[in-house]
Amino acid sequence: MSFSGDVKEELKKKIPQARHCMIAELAGVISMCGKIENKNGNLRLIIQTENIIVARKCFTLIKKTYSIDNVVSVKRSKSFCIYTIIIENDKDLKKILSATKLIDKDGNLSYDLTPVSKMVVQKDCCKRAFIRGCFMVSGSISDPNKSYHFEVVCNTTDKANYLKECMAYFQIDAKIVERKKHYVVYIKEGSEIVNILNVMEAHIALLELENVLILKGMRNTVNRKVNCETANLNKTVSAAVKQIEDIKFIDDKIGLDKLPANLEIIARLRLQNSDASLKELGEMLDPKVGKSGVNHRLRKISEIAEELQANQKWRKL
């Protein structure tokens, strides 16, 4: 099962204790995957999904909230199944639509199934439940080992904005993008996805994602350190190669014995210890000299080599 499937499997088991939260979650479900159909002058509510996990959650919410023995029908094809819940009893239908705020106080129906009132998500816990319901039926989350992406696909801008407002209440900065006549509410920051999982109370998935974030952070830190150390090593090696070239040039032109004693000693040590660091060279001297002292002497040697090279060029001219 995918990470997204694992999250939904976890959320399927999350049944709110309070009835108002069950109603809020059901409002999210119906808003995202429900439709109102007029059959022979009678309205009926149809909830359809290809996900058996979602179908079971819808069935449970309707039964527990309204004590309605709804029936889930299954239509199978070669590649997938469609699970359908139909509520056509007029009394049951009005009860559900009224509670989920899909009809107003005058009985006017929101045919696109956008909640007509924020009363359904008035409490914190109800906002959590509504977001959970929306994600269950119309959302997905990528494998955090590959990328960070959370989204819920809505069929109208009103639904997308309604959901975005609920998420903003929990300081989650979701964005909306239009995609093939749909409106996608999405998050791409790993830390924000951790927050939305916490809001939906998917705590097992949250811990798994946090572990991935920690491991990736550790890898990035190690990589940065290795890259930094590699760069420093390359710099040290390049400097040592240049120093040895200068020393050999001086030895060839005038001889190292013509250098001041302190420079001759460090020059010979460098030739004998080509891979030694400045600190290590300094510790070989008697008395010992610090890194800055060794660096100063090697710079003086380079200056002498440059002067000899300049004089050589001048004589050629």
C-alpha positions in Angstrom: 0.0 0.0 0.0 1.2 3.5 -0.8 2.0 6.1 1.9 -1.3 7.9 1.0 -3.2 4.6 1.4 -1.5 4.0 4.8 -2.7 7.5 6.0 -6.2 6.8 4.8 -6.2 3.4 6.4 -5.2 5.0 9.7 -7.8 7.8 9.4 -10.5 5.2 8.6 -10.2 4.0 12.2 -10.5 7.5 13.6 -14.2 7.8 14.4 -15.0 11.0 16.3 -16.5 10.7 19.8 -18.8 13.7 19.5 -21.7 13.7 17.1 -21.0 17.2 15.8 -17.5 16.1 14.7 -19.1 13.1 12.9 -21.4 15.5 11.1 -18.4 17.8 10.2 -16.4 14.9 8.8 -19.5 13.6 6.8 -19.9 17.2 5.5 -16.4 17.0 4.1 -17.0 13.6 2.6 -20.3 14.6 0.9 -19.0 18.0 -0.3 -16.1 16.3 -2.1 -17.6 13.1 -3.5 -21.3 13.4 -3.2 -23.9 14.5 -5.7 -27.6 15.3 -5.6 -29.7 13.5 -8.2 -33.4 14.1 -9.1 -35.1 10.8 -9.9 -38.7 11.0 -10.9 -39.2 14.2 -9.0 -37.5 12.8 -5.8 -34.1 13.9 -4.7 -31.5 11.4 -3.6 -27.9 11.7 -2.3 -25.3 9.6 -4.0 -21.8 9.1 -2.6 -19.4 7.3 -4.9 -15.8 6.3 -4.5 -13.3 3.8 -5.9 -11.6 3.4 -2.5 -13.0 0.7 -0.3 -11.5 2.4 2.8 -13.5 5.6 2.0 -16.7 3.6 1.4 -16.4 1.8 4.7 -15.7 5.1 6.6 -18.8 6.8 4.9 -21.0 3.8 5.8 -19.8 3.9 9.4 -20.3 7.7 9.8 -23.8 7.7 8.3 -24.8 4.7 10.5 -23.4 6.1 13.7 -24.5 9.7 13.2 -28.1 9.1 11.9 -28.8 5.4 12.6 -29.5 5.0 8.9 -28.9 1.5 7.6 -27.5 2.6 4.3 -26.5 0.1 1.6 -23.2 0.1 -0.3 -23.5 -1.2 -3.8 -20.5 -2.3 -5.8 -20.0 -2.0 -9.5 -17.0 -3.9 -10.8 -15.1 -3.5 -14.0 -11.9 -5.1 -15.2 -9.6 -2.4 -13.8 -11.5 -1.0 -10.7 -14.6 -1.1 -8.5 -17.0 1.8 -7.8 -18.6 1.8 -4.3 -21.9 3.7 -4.1 -24.0 4.8 -1.1 -27.5 6.1 -2.0 -29.7 7.9 0.5 -33.1 8.4 -1.1 -35.5 8.3 1.9 -36.8 11.9 2.0 -36.7 12.1 5.8 -33.2 10.7 6.0 -32.0 12.9 3.2 -33.2 16.1 4.8 -31.8 15.1 8.1 -28.3 14.6 6.7 -28.3 17.7 4.4 -29.6 19.9 7.2 -27.1 18.7 9.8 -24.2 19.1 7.3 -25.3 22.6 6.4 -25.8 21.6 2.7 -29.3 23.2 2.9 -30.0 26.5 4.5 -32.7 27.3 7.2 -35.2 28.0 4.4 -34.7 24.5 2.9 -32.7 25.8 -0.1 -30.3 23.2 -1.3 -26.6 23.9 -2.2 -26.6 21.7 -5.3 -22.8 21.9 -5.7 -22.7 20.6 -2.1 -20.6 23.4 -0.7 -21.6 23.9 3.0 -23.8 27.0 3.2 -22.7 27.8 6.8 -19.5 27.7 8.8 -21.6 26.4 11.7 -20.6 22.9 10.7 -17.0 23.7 11.4 -17.5 26.1 14.3 -15.3 24.2 16.8 -11.6 23.3 16.5 -12.4 19.6 16.6 -15.0 20.0 13.8 -12.5 21.8 11.6 -10.2 18.8 12.0 -12.9 16.4 11.2 -14.0 18.3 8.1 -10.4 18.5 6.8 -10.1 14.7 7.5 -13.3 14.0 5.6 -12.2 16.0 2.6 -8.8 14.3 2.5 -10.2 10.8 2.9 -12.3 11.1 -0.3 -10.4 13.5 -2.5 -6.9 13.8 -1.2 -3.5 12.3 -1.6 0.0 12.6 -0.1 3.2 11.6 -1.8 5.8 9.1 -0.4 8.0 11.4 1.8 11.1 9.4 0.8 10.6 10.8 -2.8 9.0 14.2 -2.4 6.8 16.3 -0.1 3.3 16.9 -1.6 -0.2 17.0 0.0 -3.3 17.8 -2.0 -7.1 17.8 -2.0 -8.8 18.1 -5.3 -12.1 20.2 -5.3 -14.5 20.6 -8.1 -15.3 24.3 -7.4 -13.4 27.4 -6.2 -15.9 27.8 -3.3 -15.0 24.3 -1.9 -11.3 24.9 -2.4 -11.5 28.3 -0.5 -13.7 26.8 2.2 -11.1 24.0 2.8 -8.2 26.5 2.6 -9.8 28.7 5.3 -10.2 25.7 7.6 -6.5 24.8 7.1 -5.4 28.4 7.7 -7.1 28.3 11.1 -4.3 25.9 12.1 -1.6 28.2 10.6 -1.2 26.0 7.6 -0.4 28.0 4.5 -2.1 26.0 1.7 -2.1 27.2 -1.9 -4.8 26.7 -4.6 -4.0 25.9 -8.2 -6.4 25.2 -11.1 -5.8 21.8 -12.8 -8.0 20.4 -15.6 -11.2 22.2 -14.5 -10.6 21.3 -10.8 -9.1 23.3 -8.0 -6.3 21.7 -6.0 -5.6 22.8 -2.4 -2.0 21.7 -1.8 1.0 21.9 0.5 4.6 21.2 -0.5 6.6 22.0 2.7 7.5 18.9 4.8 6.9 20.7 8.1 3.5 21.9 6.9 2.6 18.3 5.9 3.6 17.2 9.4 1.2 19.9 10.8 -1.8 18.8 8.5 -1.3 15.2 9.6 -1.4 16.3 13.2 -4.6 18.3 12.5 -6.2 15.2 10.9 -4.9 13.1 13.9 -2.9 10.7 11.7 -0.3 10.3 14.4 1.4 7.1 13.1 1.9 8.7 9.6 3.1 11.9 11.3 5.8 10.0 13.2 6.9 8.2 10.0 7.1 11.5 8.1 9.1 13.1 11.0 11.6 10.2 10.9 12.1 10.7 7.2 12.6 14.5 7.8 15.2 13.8 10.5 17.1 11.3 8.4 17.1 13.6 5.4 18.3 16.5 7.6 21.1 14.3 9.0 22.1 13.2 5.5 22.1 16.9 4.3 24.2 17.9 7.3 26.7 15.1 6.7 26.9 15.9 3.0 27.5 19.6 3.7 30.3 18.7 6.1 31.9 16.2 3.7 31.7 18.8 0.9 33.2 21.4 3.1 36.0 19.1 4.2 36.6 18.0 0.6 36.8 21.6 -0.5 39.3 22.4 2.3 41.3 19.3 1.5 41.4 20.2 -2.2 42.5 23.7 -1.2 45.3 22.3 1.1 46.5 19.9 -1.6 46.6 22.6 -4.3 48.5 24.9 -1.9 51.0 22.1 -1.1 51.6 21.4 -4.8 52.3 25.1 -5.5 54.6 25.3 -2.5 56.6 22.2 -3.7 56.8 23.6 -7.2 58.2 26.9 -5.8 60.7 25.1 -3.6 62.0 22.9 -6.4 62.3 26.0 -8.7 64.4 27.8 -6.1 66.5 24.7 -5.5 67.1 24.4 -9.2 68.1 28.1 -9.7 70.0 29.0 -6.7 69.9 26.1 -4.3 68.0 25.9 -1.0 71.1 26.6 1.0 71.0 30.2 -0.3 67.8 30.7 1.7 67.7 32.1 5.2 68.0 29.2 7.7 64.4 29.3 8.9 63.1 29.2 5.3 65.5 26.5 4.2 64.4 24.2 7.1 60.7 24.6 6.3 61.4 24.2 2.6 63.1 20.9 3.1 60.4 19.7 5.5 57.8 20.5 2.9 59.6 18.5 0.2 59.9 15.5 2.6 56.3 15.8 3.8 54.2 16.7 0.8 50.9 15.7 2.3 51.4 17.3 5.8 49.2 20.1 6.9 50.6 23.5 8.1 50.0 22.4 11.7 51.9 19.2 11.2 54.8 21.0 9.6 54.9 23.4 12.5 55.1 20.6 15.0 58.1 19.1 13.2 60.1 22.3 13.9 62.3 22.8 16.9 61.0 24.9 18.5 57.5 24.3 17.3 55.8 27.0 15.2 52.1 27.6 14.8 50.1 27.4 11.6 50.3 31.1 10.9 54.1 31.1 11.4 54.5 28.2 8.9 52.2 29.8 6.4 54.2 33.1 6.7 57.5 31.3 5.9 56.0 29.4 2.9 54.6 32.6 1.6 58.1 34.2 1.8 59.4 31.2 -0.2 56.7 31.7 -2.9 57.6 35.4 -3.1 61.3 34.5 -3.7 60.3 32.0 -6.4 58.2 34.7 -8.1 61.1 37.1 -8.0 63.4 34.5 -9.5 60.9 33.8 -12.2 60.5 37.5 -13.0 64.2 38.0 -13.3 64.5 35.0 -15.6 61.8 36.4 -17.9 63.6 39.8 -17.8 66.9 38.3 -18.9 65.2 36.5 -21.8 63.8 39.8 -22.9 
